[in-house]
Amino acid sequence: MTADAPPAILFWVQHLLGIGHFARTAALAGRAAAGGYAAHIAVGGTPVPGAQAGGATLHPLPALHAADETFGGLVNDRGAPAGEADWRARRDRLAALLDTIRPRLIVLEHYPFGRRAFGREIAALLDRAGAAAAPRVAVSVRDILVDRKAGRWAEAADFIERRVDRVFVHGDPDFIALDDTFPLAARIAAKLHYTGYVDPLPAEAEVPTAAEAEILVSSGGGRVGSALRAAALALGSGPNGEPVRIRAGGAVPSSEFEALRCSAGPRVTVERNRPDFRGRLAGCACSVSQAGYNTVVDILKIAAPSVLVPFDTTGETEQMRRARRLEAMERAVVLPEPALTPHRLKEAIARAQALPRRSLPVRLGGAEAFVRALPALIGAPA
């Protein structure tokens, strides 16, 4: 990097099942690139169909992902358990990136609050970076963490105290504070910086496109949500006869997608995710979805009636916490997945449609706030 080159930032992100972590990182890196920084993303999960990151550069690592929805183990792109050759290939790729990019800042998505299996990869990355140029280190973390044992939280706090300069919390403490789910937040309070929620979609995506008010069913970009899609298919129509539109991400297997499409009734449309989602959300009769981070950003931005069916496999508490918070603020109706049936789903949609349609005063400019904080951390641009 020459003296007059823009400061480089290396984002490390590892998605295991869905693509929420990647989408948030891509939004941050894209805004940083637009703000004059040289932004690079080391992507450790499976390829994301149609992945875009503005002016940031994507650097795929040898892919690892969760073997199943229980997060019981890591597998490579051949479906084999992650082995030493996989870790060595990833470590070598990261080392080459460091030598080429020479980042002024390394941003770790979610680690050390999660992704514990990647601890030695992170340690090797920071050790090599520190030996060469001593860059600043930041952590990028969502609003809500999954419950962990006390020992895990102590490890996370220790790591942040020793190796991290800033923790960017992409949420609003007036909605949900980090200490609601991270009991040791006071230990790292001096390093916390709340940005507000990060919206991965451009403003032009908000123009309504639906010709008819519909029940819009979505399950994000990952492969989970099969029970939700099946229940929505069985609806046939909404409580007032509205058509049903079911959207499935690219990670949903073709066999499942085709089975849904072939079984759809005359008032049900099954299709892959498309870029007009925010517009359809603005004009829909009701949204039915899980309660991931990006979904809640959609709900906060667009005051559509919403039913939330949180992803709640064993030990996964994040989505239910977020959903219950919205329910308490009368912005959504929660239907737990174990209670999901077509009849109960139709009842929940009717209850959601009766809620007041209003926006909430929650900070949503998280990516812009992140970029505004960079000059004080690593210097120009201003």
C-alpha positions in Angstrom: 0.0 0.0 0.0 1.5 3.4 -1.0 1.5 6.4 1.2 -1.4 8.1 -0.7 -3.5 4.9 -1.0 -6.8 4.8 0.9 -6.7 2.9 4.2 -7.5 -0.7 3.7 -10.0 -2.6 5.8 -10.3 -6.4 5.9 -13.6 -7.8 7.1 -13.7 -11.5 8.2 -17.1 -13.1 8.1 -18.2 -16.7 8.4 -21.8 -17.7 7.7 -22.8 -21.2 8.8 -26.5 -21.7 7.8 -28.2 -18.5 6.7 -26.7 -15.4 5.1 -27.5 -12.7 7.6 -23.9 -12.3 8.8 -22.7 -12.0 5.3 -25.4 -9.5 4.3 -24.7 -7.2 7.2 -20.9 -7.4 6.5 -21.4 -6.7 2.8 -23.5 -3.6 3.7 -20.8 -2.3 6.0 -18.0 -3.0 3.6 -19.9 -1.5 0.6 -20.6 1.7 2.6 -16.9 1.9 3.7 -15.8 1.6 0.0 -18.3 4.3 -1.0 -16.8 6.4 1.8 -13.3 6.2 0.3 -11.8 3.2 2.1 -10.3 0.1 0.4 -12.7 -2.5 1.7 -12.1 -6.3 1.4 -14.2 -9.2 2.7 -12.8 -12.6 3.5 -15.9 -14.8 3.1 -15.7 -18.2 4.9 -19.1 -19.7 4.1 -20.7 -21.3 1.1 -21.1 -19.0 -2.0 -24.0 -16.6 -1.8 -26.0 -16.4 -5.0 -25.9 -13.0 -6.5 -23.6 -11.7 -3.7 -22.9 -8.0 -4.0 -20.9 -5.7 -1.7 -20.9 -2.3 -3.5 -17.3 -1.4 -4.2 -15.8 -3.8 -1.7 -13.8 -6.8 -3.0 -14.9 -10.3 -2.1 -12.2 -12.9 -1.3 -13.8 -16.4 -0.8 -12.0 -18.7 1.6 -12.2 -22.5 1.3 -15.8 -22.9 2.4 -17.0 -24.4 5.7 -20.6 -24.5 6.9 -22.8 -26.1 9.4 -23.6 -29.7 8.7 -27.3 -29.2 9.7 -29.7 -26.9 11.4 -28.4 -28.0 14.9 -24.9 -26.6 14.2 -23.6 -30.0 15.3 -20.4 -29.8 13.2 -18.6 -28.2 10.3 -18.3 -29.6 6.9 -16.5 -28.5 3.7 -17.9 -28.0 0.3 -17.8 -31.7 -0.4 -19.9 -32.5 2.7 -17.0 -34.0 4.6 -16.1 -33.1 8.2 -13.7 -30.1 8.3 -10.2 -31.4 8.5 -6.7 -30.1 9.0 -6.2 -29.6 5.2 -9.3 -27.3 5.2 -8.0 -25.2 8.1 -4.5 -25.0 6.5 -5.9 -23.9 3.2 -8.0 -21.1 4.9 -5.0 -20.0 7.0 -2.8 -19.8 3.9 -5.4 -17.8 2.0 -5.8 -15.3 4.9 -2.0 -14.9 5.2 -1.8 -14.1 1.5 -4.6 -11.5 1.8 -2.8 -9.8 4.7 0.4 -9.6 2.8 -1.4 -8.1 -0.2 -3.9 -5.8 1.4 -1.9 -4.7 4.5 -5.1 -3.6 6.3 -5.2 -0.7 8.7 -8.3 -2.3 10.3 -9.5 -5.9 10.7 -13.2 -6.3 11.4 -14.3 -9.6 12.9 -18.0 -10.4 12.3 -19.5 -11.9 15.4 -16.3 -13.4 16.9 -15.7 -13.8 19.9 -19.4 -13.8 20.8 -19.8 -16.8 18.6 -17.9 -18.8 15.9 -15.8 -20.3 18.7 -14.7 -23.1 16.3 -12.8 -20.5 14.3 -10.7 -19.3 17.3 -7.4 -20.6 16.1 -8.0 -19.2 12.6 -8.6 -15.7 14.2 -5.6 -16.0 16.5 -3.3 -16.8 13.5 -4.8 -14.0 11.5 -4.2 -11.4 14.3 -0.8 -12.7 15.2 0.4 -12.4 11.6 -1.2 -9.0 11.1 0.3 -7.7 14.3 3.8 -8.9 13.4 3.6 -7.0 10.1 1.8 -3.7 10.7 -0.1 -3.8 14.0 -3.6 -2.9 12.5 -6.5 -1.9 14.7 -9.0 -4.6 15.4 -12.8 -4.2 15.7 -15.6 -6.6 16.3 -18.9 -6.3 14.4 -21.9 -7.8 16.3 -25.6 -7.9 15.9 -28.2 -6.7 18.5 -28.9 -10.1 20.3 -26.6 -12.9 21.2 -27.5 -16.6 21.7 -27.3 -17.8 25.3 -24.0 -19.2 26.3 -22.4 -20.7 29.4 -20.7 -18.3 31.8 -17.3 -19.6 30.8 -17.9 -18.8 27.2 -18.8 -15.2 28.0 -15.7 -14.8 30.1 -13.6 -16.0 27.2 -15.2 -13.4 24.9 -14.7 -10.6 27.4 -11.0 -11.6 27.9 -10.4 -11.6 24.2 -11.9 -8.2 23.7 -9.9 -6.7 26.6 -6.7 -8.1 25.2 -7.0 -7.8 21.4 -9.9 -5.6 20.3 -10.0 -1.8 20.0 -13.7 -1.3 19.3 -16.9 -3.3 19.4 -19.5 -2.0 16.9 -22.9 -3.1 18.1 -25.4 -3.0 15.2 -28.5 -2.2 17.2 -30.2 0.4 19.2 -29.9 0.2 23.0 -33.4 1.8 23.4 -34.8 -1.2 21.5 -32.5 -4.0 22.8 -29.2 -3.4 24.6 -26.2 -5.7 24.3 -26.2 -6.3 28.1 -29.6 -7.9 27.7 -27.9 -10.9 26.3 -24.2 -10.4 27.1 -23.9 -10.4 30.9 -20.3 -9.0 30.9 -21.0 -5.9 28.8 -19.9 -3.6 31.6 -16.4 -5.1 31.4 -16.1 -3.8 27.8 -18.3 -0.8 28.0 -15.5 1.7 27.1 -15.1 -0.2 23.7 -18.8 -0.4 22.8 -20.1 1.8 20.0 -23.8 1.4 19.0 -24.3 2.2 15.4 -28.0 1.5 15.0 -29.4 -1.3 12.8 -27.7 -2.0 9.5 -30.0 -2.0 6.4 -28.5 -4.0 3.6 -30.9 -2.8 1.0 -30.8 0.4 -1.1 -33.5 3.0 -0.6 -34.9 2.5 -4.1 -36.0 -1.0 -3.1 -38.8 0.5 -1.0 -41.1 1.4 -4.0 -44.3 -0.7 -3.7 -44.5 -3.2 -6.6 -47.4 -5.5 -5.6 -50.4 -5.1 -7.8 -52.7 -6.8 -5.2 -52.3 -6.9 -1.4 -50.9 -10.4 -0.6 -49.6 -12.5 2.2 -45.9 -12.4 1.6 -44.1 -15.4 3.1 -40.3 -15.4 3.3 -37.6 -17.4 5.1 -34.4 -15.4 4.3 -31.5 -16.5 2.1 -30.6 -19.7 3.9 -31.9 -23.2 3.7 -34.0 -23.2 6.9 -37.7 -22.6 7.1 -39.2 -25.7 5.5 -42.0 -25.9 8.1 -43.0 -22.3 7.5 -43.1 -22.8 3.8 -45.1 -25.9 4.1 -47.7 -24.3 6.4 -47.9 -21.3 4.1 -48.5 -23.5 1.1 -51.4 -25.2 2.9 -53.0 -21.8 3.6 -54.4 -21.6 0.1 -55.2 -17.9 0.7 -55.2 -15.3 3.5 -58.0 -14.6 6.0 -59.7 -12.3 3.6 -59.0 -14.4 0.5 -55.7 -12.6 -0.2 -53.2 -14.4 -2.5 -50.2 -16.0 -0.9 -46.7 -15.4 -2.3 -43.9 -17.8 -0.9 -40.3 -16.9 -1.5 -37.4 -19.3 -1.0 -33.7 -18.5 -1.0 -31.2 -19.9 -3.3 -29.9 -22.3 -0.7 -33.3 -24.2 -0.5 -32.7 -27.4 -2.5 -34.2 -27.5 -6.0 -36.2 -30.7 -5.1 -38.0 -28.9 -2.2 -38.6 -25.8 -4.3 -40.1 -27.7 -7.2 -42.3 -29.8 -4.9 -43.7 -26.6 -3.4 -44.2 -25.0 -6.8 -46.0 -28.0 -8.2 -48.3 -28.3 -5.1 -49.3 -24.6 -5.1 -53.0 -23.8 -5.3 -54.4 -21.2 -7.7 -54.0 -18.4 -5.2 -50.4 -19.4 -4.2 -47.2 -18.3 -6.0 -43.9 -20.0 -5.2 -40.8 -18.3 -6.4 -37.1 -17.7 -5.6 -36.0 -14.6 -3.7 -36.0 -11.5 -5.9 -34.6 -7.9 -5.4 -38.1 -6.4 -5.2 -38.8 -7.8 -1.7 -38.8 -4.4 0.1 -41.3 -3.0 -2.4 -43.6 -6.0 -2.0 -43.4 -5.8 1.7 -44.5 -2.2 1.6 -47.7 -3.1 -0.3 -48.5 -6.5 1.3 -51.5 -7.4 3.4 -49.3 -9.2 5.9 -45.7 -10.4 6.1 -45.0 -13.9 7.4 -41.3 -14.6 8.2 -38.8 -15.8 10.6 -37.2 -13.2 13.0 -33.6 -12.9 11.8 -31.7 -9.6 12.0 -32.3 -8.5 8.4 -36.0 -9.4 8.6 -36.5 -7.2 11.6 -34.8 -4.4 9.8 -37.3 -4.8 7.0 -40.2 -4.7 9.6 -38.7 -1.6 11.3 -38.3 0.2 8.0 -41.7 -0.8 6.5 -44.7 -0.8 8.9 -46.3 -3.9 7.4 -48.4 -6.2 9.5 -46.1 -9.1 10.5 -46.3 -12.6 11.8 -43.0 -14.0 13.1 -42.2 -17.7 13.3 -38.7 -17.6 14.9 -36.0 -20.2 14.0 -35.7 -22.0 17.3 -33.7 -25.1 17.0 -32.2 -26.3 20.3 -30.2 -23.6 22.0 -31.0 -20.9 19.4 -32.6 -18.1 21.5 -31.8 -15.0 19.3 -34.8 -14.9 17.0 -37.3 -15.6 19.7 -36.0 -12.7 21.8 -36.1 -10.3 18.9 -39.6 -11.5 18.0 -41.0 -11.1 21.5 -39.6 -7.6 21.7 -41.5 -6.6 18.6 -44.6 -8.3 19.9 -44.4 -6.4 23.1 -44.3 -3.2 21.1 -47.4 -4.3 19.1 -45.5 -4.5 15.8 -45.8 -8.3 15.3 -47.6 -11.5 16.3 -45.4 -14.4 17.3 -46.2 -17.9 16.4 -43.6 -20.4 17.8 -42.6 -23.0 15.2 -43.7 -26.0 17.4 -47.3 -24.5 17.4 -47.2 -23.8 13.6 -50.2 -25.2 11.7 -52.0 -23.7 8.7 -55.1 -22.9 10.8 -53.0 -21.2 13.6 -51.0 -19.3 10.9 -54.2 -17.9 9.4 -55.4 -16.8 12.8 -52.1 -15.1 13.5 -52.2 -13.3 10.2 -55.7 -12.0 11.1 -54.4 -10.8 14.5 -51.4 -9.1 12.9 -53.7 -7.3 10.4 -55.6 -5.8 13.4 -52.5 -4.3 14.9 -51.9 -0.5 14.5 -49.8 0.1 11.4 -47.1 2.4 12.7 -43.3 2.8 12.6 -41.0 2.7 15.7 -38.4 5.2 16.7 -35.4 2.9 16.2 -32.1 3.9 14.8 -31.6 2.3 11.3 -28.5 4.1 9.9 -26.0 1.6 11.2 -23.8 1.3 8.1 -23.5 5.1 7.8 -22.7 5.4 11.5 -20.0 2.7 11.2 -18.3 4.6 8.4 -18.5 7.9 10.3 -16.6 6.3 13.2 -13.7 5.1 11.0 -11.7 8.3 10.7 -11.3 8.4 14.5 -10.2 4.8 14.6 -7.9 4.5 11.5 -7.7 8.0 10.0 -8.8 9.4 6.6 -11.0 9.6 4.7 -13.1 12.3 6.4 
